Amino acid sequence: MELLVFVSILSIFFIMAASVVTVSLKNMKFNENKIRATHYAGQVSEWLRAQKEVNWGGEYCNGCASPVSFTEMASASGNQTTYCFNTNPIDNWQSSGECPDFGLDSLFKREILFTMTPTGGYVGEVSSTITVSWLDLGQERSIVTNTTYTVLE
């Protein structure tokens, strides 16, 4: 009888220990993906900041034939334009529109929504919402970063 009680207590201890380890591993993987997503958001934010510094432009586009400046690219589809930046490293403006899949390292997708209000055909400020998403145990998780870009003073 004592042996049966001992084995029962020992098995309960091992089940609890296994549960704690499983939850810890799950949280560790979630935090790893969150750190990577934050890195990807910062990476595209810095790239956009560099593009803004190189060629702000200021012109509003809304369907123009060949946008080239930062503000023209950000307004290519009107007051709100979405881009999918699923390549790494970023070397150029990517395709406009939402990301169809998790193509960034086969786990993440990185979308940017540009919003602006032009004044007299000139854009003085562009807001961006960078969303990096990933699948975590079948559930979509994401981090969101908001940045505002303005013309140099």
SEBARO-259232 format. One record per residue (C-alpha): y, x, z; residue in three letters. Coordinates in steps of 0.001 Angstrom, whole numbers. Example, Ala and Ser with C-alpha at 12.3 -4.5 7.8 and 13.67 -1.06 7.14 Angstrom:
<site><north>-4500</north><east>12300</east><up>7800</up><resn>ALA</resn></site>
<site><north>-1060</north><east>13670</east><up>7140</up><resn>SER</resn></site>
REM end
This chain:
<site><north>0</north><east>0</east><up>0</up><resn>MET</resn></site>
<site><north>2421</north><east>2842</east><up>821</up><resn>GLU</resn></site>
<site><north>1678</north><east>4454</east><up>-2525</up><resn>LEU</resn></site>
<site><north>2490</north><east>1211</east><up>-4336</up><resn>LEU</resn></site>
<site><north>5865</north><east>917</east><up>-2533</up><resn>VAL</resn></site>
<site><north>6646</north><east>4583</east><up>-3254</up><resn>PHE</resn></site>
<site><north>5847</north><east>4232</east><up>-6970</up><resn>VAL</resn></site>
<site><north>7936</north><east>1040</east><up>-7182</up><resn>SER</resn></site>
<site><north>10963</north><east>2682</east><up>-5546</up><resn>ILE</resn></site>
<site><north>10572</north><east>5777</east><up>-7723</up><resn>LEU</resn></site>
<site><north>10332</north><east>3697</east><up>-10915</up><resn>SER</resn></site>
<site><north>13470</north><east>1721</east><up>-9965</up><resn>ILE</resn></site>
<site><north>15296</north><east>5024</east><up>-9406</up><resn>PHE</resn></site>
<site><north>14238</north><east>6374</east><up>-12827</up><resn>PHE</resn></site>
<site><north>15214</north><east>3127</east><up>-14581</up><resn>ILE</resn></site>
<site><north>18665</north><east>3256</east><up>-12976</up><resn>MET</resn></site>
<site><north>19055</north><east>6941</east><up>-13856</up><resn>ALA</resn></site>
<site><north>18088</north><east>6221</east><up>-17482</up><resn>ALA</resn></site>
<site><north>20630</north><east>3368</east><up>-17599</up><resn>SER</resn></site>
<site><north>23413</north><east>5609</east><up>-16296</up><resn>VAL</resn></site>
<site><north>22570</north><east>8312</east><up>-18853</up><resn>VAL</resn></site>
<site><north>22489</north><east>5763</east><up>-21699</up><resn>THR</resn></site>
<site><north>25879</north><east>4301</east><up>-20777</up><resn>VAL</resn></site>
<site><north>27348</north><east>7805</east><up>-20404</up><resn>SER</resn></site>
<site><north>26087</north><east>8853</east><up>-23851</up><resn>LEU</resn></site>
<site><north>27476</north><east>5672</east><up>-25416</up><resn>LYS</resn></site>
<site><north>30901</north><east>6270</east><up>-23838</up><resn>ASN</resn></site>
<site><north>30847</north><east>9916</east><up>-24860</up><resn>MET</resn></site>
<site><north>30151</north><east>8993</east><up>-28517</up><resn>LYS</resn></site>
<site><north>32911</north><east>6363</east><up>-28451</up><resn>PHE</resn></site>
<site><north>35394</north><east>8912</east><up>-27064</up><resn>ASN</resn></site>
<site><north>34340</north><east>11484</east><up>-29667</up><resn>GLU</resn></site>
<site><north>35007</north><east>8998</east><up>-32483</up><resn>ASN</resn></site>
<site><north>38319</north><east>7989</east><up>-30902</up><resn>LYS</resn></site>
<site><north>39424</north><east>11637</east><up>-30769</up><resn>ILE</resn></site>
<site><north>38438</north><east>12150</east><up>-34417</up><resn>ARG</resn></site>
<site><north>40276</north><east>8955</east><up>-35421</up><resn>ALA</resn></site>
<site><north>43389</north><east>10124</east><up>-33585</up><resn>THR</resn></site>
<site><north>43158</north><east>13436</east><up>-35431</up><resn>HIS</resn></site>
<site><north>42892</north><east>11648</east><up>-38800</up><resn>TYR</resn></site>
<site><north>45919</north><east>9474</east><up>-37951</up><resn>ALA</resn></site>
<site><north>47958</north><east>12531</east><up>-36966</up><resn>GLY</resn></site>
<site><north>46861</north><east>14351</east><up>-40104</up><resn>GLN</resn></site>
<site><north>48143</north><east>11640</east><up>-42455</up><resn>VAL</resn></site>
<site><north>51299</north><east>11170</east><up>-40369</up><resn>SER</resn></site>
<site><north>52164</north><east>14860</east><up>-40758</up><resn>GLU</resn></site>
<site><north>51393</north><east>14730</east><up>-44482</up><resn>TRP</resn></site>
<site><north>53701</north><east>11728</east><up>-44876</up><resn>LEU</resn></site>
<site><north>56422</north><east>13478</east><up>-42890</up><resn>ARG</resn></site>
<site><north>56174</north><east>16433</east><up>-45284</up><resn>ALA</resn></site>
<site><north>56351</north><east>14106</east><up>-48303</up><resn>GLN</resn></site>
<site><north>59435</north><east>12468</east><up>-46845</up><resn>LYS</resn></site>
<site><north>61114</north><east>15848</east><up>-46333</up><resn>GLU</resn></site>
<site><north>60308</north><east>17006</east><up>-49870</up><resn>VAL</resn></site>
<site><north>61533</north><east>13924</east><up>-51740</up><resn>ASN</resn></site>
<site><north>62928</north><east>10954</east><up>-49805</up><resn>TRP</resn></site>
<site><north>64429</north><east>9389</east><up>-52911</up><resn>GLY</resn></site>
<site><north>65840</north><east>6225</east><up>-51374</up><resn>GLY</resn></site>
<site><north>65211</north><east>3979</east><up>-54376</up><resn>GLU</resn></site>
<site><north>63352</north><east>692</east><up>-53991</up><resn>TYR</resn></site>
<site><north>60469</north><east>353</east><up>-56448</up><resn>CYS</resn></site>
<site><north>58534</north><east>-2987</east><up>-56281</up><resn>ASN</resn></site>
<site><north>56310</north><east>-2583</east><up>-59329</up><resn>GLY</resn></site>
<site><north>58126</north><east>250</east><up>-61100</up><resn>CYS</resn></site>
<site><north>56107</north><east>2050</east><up>-63774</up><resn>ALA</resn></site>
<site><north>55831</north><east>5534</east><up>-62273</up><resn>SER</resn></site>
<site><north>56928</north><east>5925</east><up>-58639</up><resn>PRO</resn></site>
<site><north>57520</north><east>9534</east><up>-57590</up><resn>VAL</resn></site>
<site><north>59653</north><east>9676</east><up>-54429</up><resn>SER</resn></site>
<site><north>58568</north><east>8810</east><up>-50898</up><resn>PHE</resn></site>
<site><north>60465</north><east>5510</east><up>-50855</up><resn>THR</resn></site>
<site><north>59265</north><east>4543</east><up>-54336</up><resn>GLU</resn></site>
<site><north>55628</north><east>5184</east><up>-53370</up><resn>MET</resn></site>
<site><north>56077</north><east>3278</east><up>-50093</up><resn>ALA</resn></site>
<site><north>57621</north><east>295</east><up>-51912</up><resn>SER</resn></site>
<site><north>55372</north><east>312</east><up>-54990</up><resn>ALA</resn></site>
<site><north>54078</north><east>-3197</east><up>-54168</up><resn>SER</resn></site>
<site><north>57230</north><east>-4625</east><up>-52604</up><resn>GLY</resn></site>
<site><north>58418</north><east>-4749</east><up>-49003</up><resn>ASN</resn></site>
<site><north>54866</north><east>-4177</east><up>-47734</up><resn>GLN</resn></site>
<site><north>52536</north><east>-1709</east><up>-49418</up><resn>THR</resn></site>
<site><north>49096</north><east>-634</east><up>-48220</up><resn>THR</resn></site>
<site><north>47394</north><east>2640</east><up>-49113</up><resn>TYR</resn></site>
<site><north>43861</north><east>3851</east><up>-48485</up><resn>CYS</resn></site>
<site><north>43773</north><east>7556</east><up>-47533</up><resn>PHE</resn></site>
<site><north>40022</north><east>8192</east><up>-47346</up><resn>ASN</resn></site>
<site><north>40027</north><east>11780</east><up>-48601</up><resn>THR</resn></site>
<site><north>40074</north><east>14865</east><up>-46453</up><resn>ASN</resn></site>
<site><north>42111</north><east>17028</east><up>-46852</up><resn>PRO</resn></site>
<site><north>44959</north><east>14916</east><up>-48192</up><resn>ILE</resn></site>
<site><north>46302</north><east>16433</east><up>-51386</up><resn>ASP</resn></site>
<site><north>48154</north><east>13551</east><up>-53039</up><resn>ASN</resn></site>
<site><north>49063</north><east>9865</east><up>-52710</up><resn>TRP</resn></site>
<site><north>45854</north><east>7854</east><up>-52698</up><resn>GLN</resn></site>
<site><north>44973</north><east>4482</east><up>-54166</up><resn>SER</resn></site>
<site><north>47054</north><east>1514</east><up>-53114</up><resn>SER</resn></site>
<site><north>45332</north><east>-1386</east><up>-51420</up><resn>GLY</resn></site>
<site><north>43017</north><east>-1687</east><up>-48453</up><resn>GLU</resn></site>
<site><north>40007</north><east>608</east><up>-48093</up><resn>CYS</resn></site>
<site><north>36834</north><east>-988</east><up>-49431</up><resn>PRO</resn></site>
<site><north>34513</north><east>1032</east><up>-47203</up><resn>ASP</resn></site>
<site><north>34225</north><east>3671</east><up>-44489</up><resn>PHE</resn></site>
<site><north>34463</north><east>6593</east><up>-46906</up><resn>GLY</resn></site>
<site><north>36227</north><east>9164</east><up>-44719</up><resn>LEU</resn></site>
<site><north>33391</north><east>11394</east><up>-43483</up><resn>ASP</resn></site>
<site><north>31087</north><east>8381</east><up>-44083</up><resn>SER</resn></site>
<site><north>32226</north><east>6881</east><up>-40772</up><resn>LEU</resn></site>
<site><north>35984</north><east>6249</east><up>-40835</up><resn>PHE</resn></site>
<site><north>38536</north><east>4468</east><up>-42995</up><resn>LYS</resn></site>
<site><north>42241</north><east>5276</east><up>-42907</up><resn>ARG</resn></site>
<site><north>44772</north><east>2688</east><up>-44091</up><resn>GLU</resn></site>
<site><north>48558</north><east>2830</east><up>-44056</up><resn>ILE</resn></site>
<site><north>50836</north><east>-180</east><up>-44259</up><resn>LEU</resn></site>
<site><north>54408</north><east>634</east><up>-45245</up><resn>PHE</resn></site>
<site><north>57134</north><east>-1878</east><up>-44382</up><resn>THR</resn></site>
<site><north>60799</north><east>-1724</east><up>-45316</up><resn>MET</resn></site>
<site><north>63897</north><east>-3800</east><up>-45881</up><resn>THR</resn></site>
<site><north>66025</north><east>-2399</east><up>-48698</up><resn>PRO</resn></site>
<site><north>69771</north><east>-2858</east><up>-48575</up><resn>THR</resn></site>
<site><north>71330</north><east>-3146</east><up>-52008</up><resn>GLY</resn></site>
<site><north>68340</north><east>-1478</east><up>-53695</up><resn>GLY</resn></site>
<site><north>68456</north><east>1491</east><up>-51299</up><resn>TYR</resn></site>
<site><north>65847</north><east>2204</east><up>-48636</up><resn>VAL</resn></site>
<site><north>67211</north><east>3865</east><up>-45497</up><resn>GLY</resn></site>
<site><north>64161</north><east>3389</east><up>-43288</up><resn>GLU</resn></site>
<site><north>60402</north><east>3080</east><up>-43855</up><resn>VAL</resn></site>
<site><north>58014</north><east>1978</east><up>-41109</up><resn>SER</resn></site>
<site><north>54348</north><east>2859</east><up>-41328</up><resn>SER</resn></site>
<site><north>51360</north><east>1503</east><up>-39460</up><resn>THR</resn></site>
<site><north>48429</north><east>3911</east><up>-39673</up><resn>ILE</resn></site>
<site><north>45085</north><east>2330</east><up>-38813</up><resn>THR</resn></site>
<site><north>41959</north><east>4467</east><up>-38542</up><resn>VAL</resn></site>
<site><north>38797</north><east>2391</east><up>-38091</up><resn>SER</resn></site>
<site><north>35125</north><east>3188</east><up>-37526</up><resn>TRP</resn></site>
<site><north>31916</north><east>1339</east><up>-36759</up><resn>LEU</resn></site>
<site><north>30570</north><east>1690</east><up>-33239</up><resn>ASP</resn></site>
<site><north>27157</north><east>52</east><up>-32729</up><resn>LEU</resn></site>
<site><north>27918</north><east>-2519</east><up>-35427</up><resn>GLY</resn></site>
<site><north>31368</north><east>-3335</east><up>-34039</up><resn>GLN</resn></site>
<site><north>34540</north><east>-2182</east><up>-35795</up><resn>GLU</resn></site>
<site><north>36847</north><east>-118</east><up>-33576</up><resn>ARG</resn></site>
<site><north>40266</north><east>1235</east><up>-34518</up><resn>SER</resn></site>
<site><north>43307</north><east>3123</east><up>-33362</up><resn>ILE</resn></site>
<site><north>46797</north><east>2251</east><up>-34591</up><resn>VAL</resn></site>
<site><north>49790</north><east>4579</east><up>-34873</up><resn>THR</resn></site>
<site><north>53292</north><east>3364</east><up>-35751</up><resn>ASN</resn></site>
<site><north>55875</north><east>5744</east><up>-37195</up><resn>THR</resn></site>
<site><north>59336</north><east>5191</east><up>-38653</up><resn>THR</resn></site>
<site><north>60698</north><east>7517</east><up>-41313</up><resn>TYR</resn></site>
<site><north>64423</north><east>7675</east><up>-42039</up><resn>THR</resn></site>
<site><north>66643</north><east>9543</east><up>-44454</up><resn>VAL</resn></site>
<site><north>67943</north><east>12931</east><up>-43330</up><resn>LEU</resn></site>
<site><north>71357</north><east>12883</east><up>-41700</up><resn>GLU</resn></site>
REM end
